[in-house]
């Protein structure tokens, strides 16, 4: 797997986790610092990218990552 593809996978997962945690932060009425959610999203995206790269299974995320690769 190329580095460019891994970076695109990371971007897809990071955007996904940021969107999900932003909704949680919204409903938590800003009681929790947004930096905690950003850090959680970053770590989760790294973990998801590593797991995805190790399993070598094609999914919809690969199609989205390919679209991002074409943009880059």
mmCIF file of the N, C-alpha and C atoms, coordinates in Angstrom:
data_MODEL
# 
_entry.id   MODEL 
# 
loop_
_atom_site.group_PDB 
_atom_site.id 
_atom_site.type_symbol 
_atom_site.label_atom_id 
_atom_site.label_alt_id 
_atom_site.label_comp_id 
_atom_site.label_asym_id 
_atom_site.label_entity_id 
_atom_site.label_seq_id 
_atom_site.pdbx_PDB_ins_code 
_atom_site.Cartn_x 
_atom_site.Cartn_y 
_atom_site.Cartn_z 
_atom_site.occupancy 
_atom_site.B_iso_or_equiv 
_atom_site.pdbx_formal_charge 
_atom_site.auth_seq_id 
_atom_site.auth_comp_id 
_atom_site.auth_asym_id 
_atom_site.auth_atom_id 
_atom_site.pdbx_PDB_model_num 
ATOM 1   N N  . UNK A 1 1  ? 0.841   -1.175 0.000  1.00 0.00 ? 1  UNK A N  1 
ATOM 2   C CA . UNK A 1 1  ? 0.000   0.000  0.000  1.00 0.00 ? 1  UNK A CA 1 
ATOM 3   C C  . UNK A 1 1  ? 0.888   1.240  0.000  1.00 0.00 ? 1  UNK A C  1 
ATOM 4   N N  . UNK A 1 2  ? 0.577   2.167  -0.873 1.00 0.00 ? 2  UNK A N  1 
ATOM 5   C CA . UNK A 1 2  ? 1.389   3.382  -1.013 1.00 0.00 ? 2  UNK A CA 1 
ATOM 6   C C  . UNK A 1 2  ? 1.125   4.355  0.138  1.00 0.00 ? 2  UNK A C  1 
ATOM 7   N N  . UNK A 1 3  ? 2.114   5.181  0.374  1.00 0.00 ? 3  UNK A N  1 
ATOM 8   C CA . UNK A 1 3  ? 1.997   6.187  1.436  1.00 0.00 ? 3  UNK A CA 1 
ATOM 9   C C  . UNK A 1 3  ? 0.870   7.169  1.118  1.00 0.00 ? 3  UNK A C  1 
ATOM 10  N N  . UNK A 1 4  ? 0.731   7.530  -0.148 1.00 0.00 ? 4  UNK A N  1 
ATOM 11  C CA . UNK A 1 4  ? -0.326  8.463  -0.541 1.00 0.00 ? 4  UNK A CA 1 
ATOM 12  C C  . UNK A 1 4  ? -1.707  7.887  -0.226 1.00 0.00 ? 4  UNK A C  1 
ATOM 13  N N  . UNK A 1 5  ? -1.869  6.590  -0.446 1.00 0.00 ? 5  UNK A N  1 
ATOM 14  C CA . UNK A 1 5  ? -3.144  5.946  -0.146 1.00 0.00 ? 5  UNK A CA 1 
ATOM 15  C C  . UNK A 1 5  ? -3.385  5.900  1.363  1.00 0.00 ? 5  UNK A C  1 
ATOM 16  N N  . UNK A 1 6  ? -2.344  5.651  2.125  1.00 0.00 ? 6  UNK A N  1 
ATOM 17  C CA . UNK A 1 6  ? -2.487  5.636  3.589  1.00 0.00 ? 6  UNK A CA 1 
ATOM 18  C C  . UNK A 1 6  ? -2.861  7.018  4.111  1.00 0.00 ? 6  UNK A C  1 
ATOM 19  N N  . UNK A 1 7  ? -2.265  8.063  3.529  1.00 0.00 ? 7  UNK A N  1 
ATOM 20  C CA . UNK A 1 7  ? -2.604  9.423  3.944  1.00 0.00 ? 7  UNK A CA 1 
ATOM 21  C C  . UNK A 1 7  ? -4.058  9.742  3.606  1.00 0.00 ? 7  UNK A C  1 
ATOM 22  N N  . UNK A 1 8  ? -4.517  9.281  2.446  1.00 0.00 ? 8  UNK A N  1 
ATOM 23  C CA . UNK A 1 8  ? -5.906  9.505  2.062  1.00 0.00 ? 8  UNK A CA 1 
ATOM 24  C C  . UNK A 1 8  ? -6.854  8.731  2.985  1.00 0.00 ? 8  UNK A C  1 
ATOM 25  N N  . UNK A 1 9  ? -6.486  7.502  3.338  1.00 0.00 ? 9  UNK A N  1 
ATOM 26  C CA . UNK A 1 9  ? -7.290  6.730  4.293  1.00 0.00 ? 9  UNK A CA 1 
ATOM 27  C C  . UNK A 1 9  ? -7.378  7.454  5.635  1.00 0.00 ? 9  UNK A C  1 
ATOM 28  N N  . UNK A 1 10 ? -6.236  7.965  6.100  1.00 0.00 ? 10 UNK A N  1 
ATOM 29  C CA . UNK A 1 10 ? -6.212  8.709  7.356  1.00 0.00 ? 10 UNK A CA 1 
ATOM 30  C C  . UNK A 1 10 ? -7.146  9.911  7.270  1.00 0.00 ? 10 UNK A C  1 
ATOM 31  N N  . UNK A 1 11 ? -7.120  10.621 6.150  1.00 0.00 ? 11 UNK A N  1 
ATOM 32  C CA . UNK A 1 11 ? -7.985  11.795 5.990  1.00 0.00 ? 11 UNK A CA 1 
ATOM 33  C C  . UNK A 1 11 ? -9.457  11.413 6.056  1.00 0.00 ? 11 UNK A C  1 
ATOM 34  N N  . UNK A 1 12 ? -9.816  10.325 5.401  1.00 0.00 ? 12 UNK A N  1 
ATOM 35  C CA . UNK A 1 12 ? -11.218 9.872  5.423  1.00 0.00 ? 12 UNK A CA 1 
ATOM 36  C C  . UNK A 1 12 ? -11.638 9.517  6.843  1.00 0.00 ? 12 UNK A C  1 
ATOM 37  N N  . UNK A 1 13 ? -10.816 8.731  7.522  1.00 0.00 ? 13 UNK A N  1 
ATOM 38  C CA . UNK A 1 13 ? -11.162 8.336  8.892  1.00 0.00 ? 13 UNK A CA 1 
ATOM 39  C C  . UNK A 1 13 ? -11.178 9.528  9.836  1.00 0.00 ? 13 UNK A C  1 
ATOM 40  N N  . UNK A 1 14 ? -10.235 10.448 9.683  1.00 0.00 ? 14 UNK A N  1 
ATOM 41  C CA . UNK A 1 14 ? -10.176 11.612 10.563 1.00 0.00 ? 14 UNK A CA 1 
ATOM 42  C C  . UNK A 1 14 ? -11.416 12.485 10.382 1.00 0.00 ? 14 UNK A C  1 
ATOM 43  N N  . UNK A 1 15 ? -11.820 12.706 9.142  1.00 0.00 ? 15 UNK A N  1 
ATOM 44  C CA . UNK A 1 15 ? -13.024 13.504 8.888  1.00 0.00 ? 15 UNK A CA 1 
ATOM 45  C C  . UNK A 1 15 ? -14.249 12.816 9.475  1.00 0.00 ? 15 UNK A C  1 
ATOM 46  N N  . UNK A 1 16 ? -14.313 11.506 9.334  1.00 0.00 ? 16 UNK A N  1 
ATOM 47  C CA . UNK A 1 16 ? -15.430 10.751 9.898  1.00 0.00 ? 16 UNK A CA 1 
ATOM 48  C C  . UNK A 1 16 ? -15.490 10.896 11.418 1.00 0.00 ? 16 UNK A C  1 
ATOM 49  N N  . UNK A 1 17 ? -14.358 10.693 12.076 1.00 0.00 ? 17 UNK A N  1 
ATOM 50  C CA . UNK A 1 17 ? -14.344 10.781 13.537 1.00 0.00 ? 17 UNK A CA 1 
ATOM 51  C C  . UNK A 1 17 ? -14.575 12.214 14.026 1.00 0.00 ? 17 UNK A C  1 
ATOM 52  N N  . UNK A 1 18 ? -14.055 13.198 13.303 1.00 0.00 ? 18 UNK A N  1 
ATOM 53  C CA . UNK A 1 18 ? -14.297 14.602 13.685 1.00 0.00 ? 18 UNK A CA 1 
ATOM 54  C C  . UNK A 1 18 ? -15.791 14.910 13.593 1.00 0.00 ? 18 UNK A C  1 
ATOM 55  N N  . UNK A 1 19 ? -16.435 14.454 12.524 1.00 0.00 ? 19 UNK A N  1 
ATOM 56  C CA . UNK A 1 19 ? -17.871 14.716 12.370 1.00 0.00 ? 19 UNK A CA 1 
ATOM 57  C C  . UNK A 1 19 ? -18.673 14.064 13.487 1.00 0.00 ? 19 UNK A C  1 
ATOM 58  N N  . UNK A 1 20 ? -18.325 12.829 13.819 1.00 0.00 ? 20 UNK A N  1 
ATOM 59  C CA . UNK A 1 20 ? -19.047 12.129 14.889 1.00 0.00 ? 20 UNK A CA 1 
ATOM 60  C C  . UNK A 1 20 ? -18.826 12.776 16.252 1.00 0.00 ? 20 UNK A C  1 
ATOM 61  N N  . UNK A 1 21 ? -17.584 13.113 16.545 1.00 0.00 ? 21 UNK A N  1 
ATOM 62  C CA . UNK A 1 21 ? -17.314 13.711 17.857 1.00 0.00 ? 21 UNK A CA 1 
ATOM 63  C C  . UNK A 1 21 ? -17.814 15.150 17.934 1.00 0.00 ? 21 UNK A C  1 
ATOM 64  N N  . UNK A 1 22 ? -17.926 15.828 16.800 1.00 0.00 ? 22 UNK A N  1 
ATOM 65  C CA . UNK A 1 22 ? -18.497 17.181 16.820 1.00 0.00 ? 22 UNK A CA 1 
ATOM 66  C C  . UNK A 1 22 ? -19.961 17.134 17.229 1.00 0.00 ? 22 UNK A C  1 
ATOM 67  N N  . UNK A 1 23 ? -20.660 16.105 16.771 1.00 0.00 ? 23 UNK A N  1 
ATOM 68  C CA . UNK A 1 23 ? -22.061 15.954 17.188 1.00 0.00 ? 23 UNK A CA 1 
ATOM 69  C C  . UNK A 1 23 ? -22.158 15.651 18.679 1.00 0.00 ? 23 UNK A C  1 
ATOM 70  N N  . UNK A 1 24 ? -21.263 14.818 19.172 1.00 0.00 ? 24 UNK A N  1 
ATOM 71  C CA . UNK A 1 24 ? -21.251 14.516 20.608 1.00 0.00 ? 24 UNK A CA 1 
ATOM 72  C C  . UNK A 1 24 ? -20.945 15.782 21.400 1.00 0.00 ? 24 UNK A C  1 
ATOM 73  N N  . UNK A 1 25 ? -19.989 16.561 20.921 1.00 0.00 ? 25 UNK A N  1 
ATOM 74  C CA . UNK A 1 25 ? -19.622 17.802 21.601 1.00 0.00 ? 25 UNK A CA 1 
ATOM 75  C C  . UNK A 1 25 ? -20.785 18.791 21.587 1.00 0.00 ? 25 UNK A C  1 
ATOM 76  N N  . UNK A 1 26 ? -21.506 18.833 20.491 1.00 0.00 ? 26 UNK A N  1 
ATOM 77  C CA . UNK A 1 26 ? -22.658 19.731 20.399 1.00 0.00 ? 26 UNK A CA 1 
ATOM 78  C C  . UNK A 1 26 ? -23.723 19.370 21.435 1.00 0.00 ? 26 UNK A C  1 
ATOM 79  N N  . UNK A 1 27 ? -24.001 18.080 21.545 1.00 0.00 ? 27 UNK A N  1 
ATOM 80  C CA . UNK A 1 27 ? -25.024 17.655 22.496 1.00 0.00 ? 27 UNK A CA 1 
ATOM 81  C C  . UNK A 1 27 ? -24.521 17.627 23.932 1.00 0.00 ? 27 UNK A C  1 
ATOM 82  N N  . UNK A 1 28 ? -23.226 17.710 24.121 1.00 0.00 ? 28 UNK A N  1 
ATOM 83  C CA . UNK A 1 28 ? -22.680 17.794 25.477 1.00 0.00 ? 28 UNK A CA 1 
ATOM 84  C C  . UNK A 1 28 ? -22.674 19.241 25.968 1.00 0.00 ? 28 UNK A C  1 
ATOM 85  N N  . UNK A 1 29 ? -23.203 20.155 25.129 1.00 0.00 ? 29 UNK A N  1 
ATOM 86  C CA . UNK A 1 29 ? -23.315 21.567 25.490 1.00 0.00 ? 29 UNK A CA 1 
ATOM 87  C C  . UNK A 1 29 ? -21.974 22.180 25.893 1.00 0.00 ? 29 UNK A C  1 
ATOM 88  N N  . UNK A 1 30 ? -20.939 21.797 25.178 1.00 0.00 ? 30 UNK A N  1 
ATOM 89  C CA . UNK A 1 30 ? -19.598 22.355 25.390 1.00 0.00 ? 30 UNK A CA 1 
ATOM 90  C C  . UNK A 1 30 ? -19.089 22.190 26.818 1.00 0.00 ? 30 UNK A C  1 
ATOM 91  N N  . UNK A 1 31 ? -19.530 21.144 27.492 1.00 0.00 ? 31 UNK A N  1 
ATOM 92  C CA . UNK A 1 31 ? -19.021 20.875 28.835 1.00 0.00 ? 31 UNK A CA 1 
ATOM 93  C C  . UNK A 1 31 ? -17.615 20.283 28.787 1.00 0.00 ? 31 UNK A C  1 
ATOM 94  N N  . UNK A 1 32 ? -17.319 19.617 27.672 1.00 0.00 ? 32 UNK A N  1 
ATOM 95  C CA . UNK A 1 32 ? -16.011 18.981 27.500 1.00 0.00 ? 32 UNK A CA 1 
ATOM 96  C C  . UNK A 1 32 ? -15.239 19.784 26.468 1.00 0.00 ? 32 UNK A C  1 
ATOM 97  N N  . UNK A 1 33 ? -13.958 19.960 26.702 1.00 0.00 ? 33 UNK A N  1 
ATOM 98  C CA . UNK A 1 33 ? -13.121 20.725 25.790 1.00 0.00 ? 33 UNK A CA 1 
ATOM 99  C C  . UNK A 1 33 ? -13.096 20.090 24.397 1.00 0.00 ? 33 UNK A C  1 
ATOM 100 N N  . UNK A 1 34 ? -13.230 20.896 23.347 1.00 0.00 ? 34 UNK A N  1 
ATOM 101 C CA . UNK A 1 34 ? -13.176 20.354 21.987 1.00 0.00 ? 34 UNK A CA 1 
ATOM 102 C C  . UNK A 1 34 ? -11.826 19.712 21.653 1.00 0.00 ? 34 UNK A C  1 
ATOM 103 N N  . UNK A 1 35 ? -10.788 20.136 22.326 1.00 0.00 ? 35 UNK A N  1 
ATOM 104 C CA . UNK A 1 35 ? -9.453  19.565 22.065 1.00 0.00 ? 35 UNK A CA 1 
ATOM 105 C C  . UNK A 1 35 ? -9.395  18.091 22.442 1.00 0.00 ? 35 UNK A C  1 
ATOM 106 N N  . UNK A 1 36 ? -10.180 17.699 23.416 1.00 0.00 ? 36 UNK A N  1 
ATOM 107 C CA . UNK A 1 36 ? -10.250 16.284 23.785 1.00 0.00 ? 36 UNK A CA 1 
ATOM 108 C C  . UNK A 1 36 ? -10.842 15.480 22.636 1.00 0.00 ? 36 UNK A C  1 
ATOM 109 N N  . UNK A 1 37 ? -11.889 16.020 22.016 1.00 0.00 ? 37 UNK A N  1 
ATOM 110 C CA . UNK A 1 37 ? -12.509 15.336 20.885 1.00 0.00 ? 37 UNK A CA 1 
ATOM 111 C C  . UNK A 1 37 ? -11.587 15.299 19.666 1.00 0.00 ? 37 UNK A C  1 
ATOM 112 N N  . UNK A 1 38 ? -10.855 16.369 19.449 1.00 0.00 ? 38 UNK A N  1 
ATOM 113 C CA . UNK A 1 38 ? -9.909  16.397 18.327 1.00 0.00 ? 38 UNK A CA 1 
ATOM 114 C C  . UNK A 1 38 ? -8.804  15.376 18.553 1.00 0.00 ? 38 UNK A C  1 
ATOM 115 N N  . UNK A 1 39 ? -8.273  15.328 19.766 1.00 0.00 ? 39 UNK A N  1 
ATOM 116 C CA . UNK A 1 39 ? -7.240  14.338 20.088 1.00 0.00 ? 39 UNK A CA 1 
ATOM 117 C C  . UNK A 1 39 ? -7.745  12.918 19.963 1.00 0.00 ? 39 UNK A C  1 
ATOM 118 N N  . UNK A 1 40 ? -8.953  12.677 20.456 1.00 0.00 ? 40 UNK A N  1 
ATOM 119 C CA . UNK A 1 40 ? -9.564  11.356 20.335 1.00 0.00 ? 40 UNK A CA 1 
ATOM 120 C C  . UNK A 1 40 ? -9.753  10.987 18.865 1.00 0.00 ? 40 UNK A C  1 
ATOM 121 N N  . UNK A 1 41 ? -10.195 11.930 18.067 1.00 0.00 ? 41 UNK A N  1 
ATOM 122 C CA . UNK A 1 41 ? -10.394 11.679 16.637 1.00 0.00 ? 41 UNK A CA 1 
ATOM 123 C C  . UNK A 1 41 ? -9.076  11.373 15.944 1.00 0.00 ? 41 UNK A C  1 
ATOM 124 N N  . UNK A 1 42 ? -8.031  12.090 16.301 1.00 0.00 ? 42 UNK A N  1 
ATOM 125 C CA . UNK A 1 42 ? -6.720  11.880 15.693 1.00 0.00 ? 42 UNK A CA 1 
ATOM 126 C C  . UNK A 1 42 ? -6.186  10.487 16.024 1.00 0.00 ? 42 UNK A C  1 
ATOM 127 N N  . UNK A 1 43 ? -6.252  10.117 17.284 1.00 0.00 ? 43 UNK A N  1 
ATOM 128 C CA . UNK A 1 43 ? -5.764  8.804  17.704 1.00 0.00 ? 43 UNK A CA 1 
ATOM 129 C C  . UNK A 1 43 ? -6.614  7.686  17.098 1.00 0.00 ? 43 UNK A C  1 
ATOM 130 N N  . UNK A 1 44 ? -7.920  7.887  17.068 1.00 0.00 ? 44 UNK A N  1 
ATOM 131 C CA . UNK A 1 44 ? -8.805  6.881  16.472 1.00 0.00 ? 44 UNK A CA 1 
ATOM 132 C C  . UNK A 1 44 ? -8.558  6.725  14.979 1.00 0.00 ? 44 UNK A C  1 
ATOM 133 N N  . UNK A 1 45 ? -8.299  7.832  14.286 1.00 0.00 ? 45 UNK A N  1 
ATOM 134 C CA . UNK A 1 45 ? -8.020  7.773  12.854 1.00 0.00 ? 45 UNK A CA 1 
ATOM 135 C C  . UNK A 1 45 ? -6.712  7.041  12.577 1.00 0.00 ? 45 UNK A C  1 
ATOM 136 N N  . UNK A 1 46 ? -5.712  7.264  13.409 1.00 0.00 ? 46 UNK A N  1 
ATOM 137 C CA . UNK A 1 46 ? -4.440  6.541  13.247 1.00 0.00 ? 46 UNK A CA 1 
ATOM 138 C C  . UNK A 1 46 ? -4.665  5.044  13.454 1.00 0.00 ? 46 UNK A C  1 
ATOM 139 N N  . UNK A 1 47 ? -5.404  4.695  14.495 1.00 0.00 ? 47 UNK A N  1 
ATOM 140 C CA . UNK A 1 47 ? -5.669  3.278  14.773 1.00 0.00 ? 47 UNK A CA 1 
ATOM 141 C C  . UNK A 1 47 ? -6.473  2.638  13.641 1.00 0.00 ? 47 UNK A C  1 
ATOM 142 N N  . UNK A 1 48 ? -7.500  3.321  13.164 1.00 0.00 ? 48 UNK A N  1 
ATOM 143 C CA . UNK A 1 48 ? -8.332  2.773  12.085 1.00 0.00 ? 48 UNK A CA 1 
ATOM 144 C C  . UNK A 1 48 ? -7.534  2.615  10.801 1.00 0.00 ? 48 UNK A C  1 
ATOM 145 N N  . UNK A 1 49 ? -6.647  3.559  10.523 1.00 0.00 ? 49 UNK A N  1 
ATOM 146 C CA . UNK A 1 49 ? -5.807  3.466  9.326  1.00 0.00 ? 49 UNK A CA 1 
ATOM 147 C C  . UNK A 1 49 ? -4.847  2.289  9.434  1.00 0.00 ? 49 UNK A C  1 
ATOM 148 N N  . UNK A 1 50 ? -4.239  2.110  10.581 1.00 0.00 ? 50 UNK A N  1 
ATOM 149 C CA . UNK A 1 50 ? -3.319  0.973  10.768 1.00 0.00 ? 50 UNK A CA 1 
ATOM 150 C C  . UNK A 1 50 ? -4.048  -0.358 10.636 1.00 0.00 ? 50 UNK A C  1 
ATOM 151 N N  . UNK A 1 51 ? -5.203  -0.475 11.245 1.00 0.00 ? 51 UNK A N  1 
ATOM 152 C CA . UNK A 1 51 ? -5.978  -1.719 11.156 1.00 0.00 ? 51 UNK A CA 1 
ATOM 153 C C  . UNK A 1 51 ? -6.411  -1.976 9.718  1.00 0.00 ? 51 UNK A C  1 
ATOM 154 N N  . UNK A 1 52 ? -6.860  -0.936 9.040  1.00 0.00 ? 52 UNK A N  1 
ATOM 155 C CA . UNK A 1 52 ? -7.285  -1.080 7.651  1.00 0.00 ? 52 UNK A CA 1 
ATOM 156 C C  . UNK A 1 52 ? -6.114  -1.499 6.756  1.00 0.00 ? 52 UNK A C  1 
ATOM 157 N N  . UNK A 1 53 ? -4.944  -0.904 6.984  1.00 0.00 ? 53 UNK A N  1 
ATOM 158 C CA . UNK A 1 53 ? -3.775  -1.231 6.164  1.00 0.00 ? 53 UNK A CA 1 
ATOM 159 C C  . UNK A 1 53 ? -3.311  -2.669 6.407  1.00 0.00 ? 53 UNK A C  1 
ATOM 160 N N  . UNK A 1 54 ? -3.453  -3.160 7.627  1.00 0.00 ? 54 UNK A N  1 
ATOM 161 C CA . UNK A 1 54 ? -3.013  -4.527 7.936  1.00 0.00 ? 54 UNK A CA 1 
ATOM 162 C C  . UNK A 1 54 ? -3.956  -5.586 7.379  1.00 0.00 ? 54 UNK A C  1 
ATOM 163 N N  . UNK A 1 55 ? -5.254  -5.286 7.330  1.00 0.00 ? 55 UNK A N  1 
ATOM 164 C CA . UNK A 1 55 ? -6.215  -6.299 6.883  1.00 0.00 ? 55 UNK A CA 1 
ATOM 165 C C  . UNK A 1 55 ? -6.278  -6.443 5.372  1.00 0.00 ? 55 UNK A C  1 
ATOM 166 N N  . UNK A 1 56 ? -5.931  -5.395 4.632  1.00 0.00 ? 56 UNK A N  1 
ATOM 167 C CA . UNK A 1 56 ? -5.914  -5.423 3.162  1.00 0.00 ? 56 UNK A CA 1 
ATOM 168 C C  . UNK A 1 56 ? -7.264  -5.798 2.569  1.00 0.00 ? 56 UNK A C  1 
ATOM 169 N N  . UNK A 1 57 ? -8.353  -5.382 3.172  1.00 0.00 ? 57 UNK A N  1 
ATOM 170 C CA . UNK A 1 57 ? -9.687  -5.646 2.633  1.00 0.00 ? 57 UNK A CA 1 
ATOM 171 C C  . UNK A 1 57 ? -10.203 -4.382 1.950  1.00 0.00 ? 57 UNK A C  1 
ATOM 172 N N  . UNK A 1 58 ? -10.717 -4.548 0.757  1.00 0.00 ? 58 UNK A N  1 
ATOM 173 C CA . UNK A 1 58 ? -11.266 -3.414 0.021  1.00 0.00 ? 58 UNK A CA 1 
ATOM 174 C C  . UNK A 1 58 ? -12.637 -3.060 0.593  1.00 0.00 ? 58 UNK A C  1 
ATOM 175 N N  . UNK A 1 59 ? -12.895 -1.770 0.713  1.00 0.00 ? 59 UNK A N  1 
ATOM 176 C CA . UNK A 1 59 ? -14.182 -1.306 1.223  1.00 0.00 ? 59 UNK A CA 1 
ATOM 177 C C  . UNK A 1 59 ? -14.507 0.036  0.584  1.00 0.00 ? 59 UNK A C  1 
ATOM 178 N N  . UNK A 1 60 ? -15.617 0.611  0.993  1.00 0.00 ? 60 UNK A N  1 
ATOM 179 C CA . UNK A 1 60 ? -16.033 1.917  0.482  1.00 0.00 ? 60 UNK A CA 1 
ATOM 180 C C  . UNK A 1 60 ? -15.022 2.997  0.850  1.00 0.00 ? 60 UNK A C  1 
ATOM 181 N N  . UNK A 1 61 ? -14.340 2.818  1.941  1.00 0.00 ? 61 UNK A N  1 
ATOM 182 C CA . UNK A 1 61 ? -13.334 3.789  2.371  1.00 0.00 ? 61 UNK A CA 1 
ATOM 183 C C  . UNK A 1 61 ? -12.202 3.870  1.341  1.00 0.00 ? 61 UNK A C  1 
ATOM 184 N N  . UNK A 1 62 ? -11.845 2.735  0.735  1.00 0.00 ? 62 UNK A N  1 
ATOM 185 C CA . UNK A 1 62 ? -10.808 2.739  -0.287 1.00 0.00 ? 62 UNK A CA 1 
ATOM 186 C C  . UNK A 1 62 ? -11.232 3.553  -1.505 1.00 0.00 ? 62 UNK A C  1 
ATOM 187 N N  . UNK A 1 63 ? -12.512 3.476  -1.850 1.00 0.00 ? 63 UNK A N  1 
ATOM 188 C CA . UNK A 1 63 ? -13.011 4.266  -2.970 1.00 0.00 ? 63 UNK A CA 1 
ATOM 189 C C  . UNK A 1 63 ? -12.953 5.758  -2.648 1.00 0.00 ? 63 UNK A C  1 
ATOM 190 N N  . UNK A 1 64 ? -13.322 6.122  -1.439 1.00 0.00 ? 64 UNK A N  1 
ATOM 191 C CA . UNK A 1 64 ? -13.238 7.524  -1.028 1.00 0.00 ? 64 UNK A CA 1 
ATOM 192 C C  . UNK A 1 64 ? -11.795 7.987  -0.993 1.00 0.00 ? 64 UNK A C  1 
ATOM 193 N N  . UNK A 1 65 ? -10.893 7.135  -0.504 1.00 0.00 ? 65 UNK A N  1 
ATOM 194 C CA . UNK A 1 65 ? -9.470  7.478  -0.444 1.00 0.00 ? 65 UNK A CA 1 
ATOM 195 C C  . UNK A 1 65 ? -8.901  7.645  -1.856 1.00 0.00 ? 65 UNK A C  1 
ATOM 196 N N  . UNK A 1 66 ? -9.357  6.826  -2.789 1.00 0.00 ? 66 UNK A N  1 
ATOM 197 C CA . UNK A 1 66 ? -8.890  6.959  -4.169 1.00 0.00 ? 66 UNK A CA 1 
ATOM 198 C C  . UNK A 1 66 ? -9.300  8.307  -4.747 1.00 0.00 ? 66 UNK A C  1 
ATOM 199 N N  . UNK A 1 67 ? -10.519 8.742  -4.439 1.00 0.00 ? 67 UNK A N  1 
ATOM 200 C CA . UNK A 1 67 ? -10.965 10.061 -4.896 1.00 0.00 ? 67 UNK A CA 1 
ATOM 201 C C  . UNK A 1 67 ? -10.101 11.169 -4.302 1.00 0.00 ? 67 UNK A C  1 
ATOM 202 N N  . UNK A 1 68 ? -9.736  11.032 -3.039 1.00 0.00 ? 68 UNK A N  1 
ATOM 203 C CA . UNK A 1 68 ? -8.869  12.027 -2.399 1.00 0.00 ? 68 UNK A CA 1 
ATOM 204 C C  . UNK A 1 68 ? -7.472  11.997 -3.030 1.00 0.00 ? 68 UNK A C  1 
ATOM 205 N N  . UNK A 1 69 ? -6.965  10.802 -3.334 1.00 0.00 ? 69 UNK A N  1 
ATOM 206 C CA . UNK A 1 69 ? -5.663  10.690 -3.992 1.00 0.00 ? 69 UNK A CA 1 
ATOM 207 C C  . UNK A 1 69 ? -5.651  11.432 -5.325 1.00 0.00 ? 69 UNK A C  1 
ATOM 208 N N  . UNK A 1 70 ? -6.722  11.339 -6.073 1.00 0.00 ? 70 UNK A N  1 
ATOM 209 C CA . UNK A 1 70 ? -6.796  12.021 -7.367 1.00 0.00 ? 70 UNK A CA 1 
ATOM 210 C C  . UNK A 1 70 ? -6.761  13.546 -7.199 1.00 0.00 ? 70 UNK A C  1 
ATOM 211 N N  . UNK A 1 71 ? -7.331  14.020 -6.094 1.00 0.00 ? 71 UNK A N  1 
ATOM 212 C CA . UNK A 1 71 ? -7.303  15.448 -5.822 1.00 0.00 ? 71 UNK A CA 1 
ATOM 213 C C  . UNK A 1 71 ? -5.888  15.910 -5.473 1.00 0.00 ? 71 UNK A C  1 
ATOM 214 N N  . UNK A 1 72 ? -5.187  15.091 -4.686 1.00 0.00 ? 72 UNK A N  1 
ATOM 215 C CA . UNK A 1 72 ? -3.825  15.439 -4.275 1.00 0.00 ? 72 UNK A CA 1 
ATOM 216 C C  . UNK A 1 72 ? -2.897  15.283 -5.436 1.00 0.00 ? 72 UNK A C  1 
# 
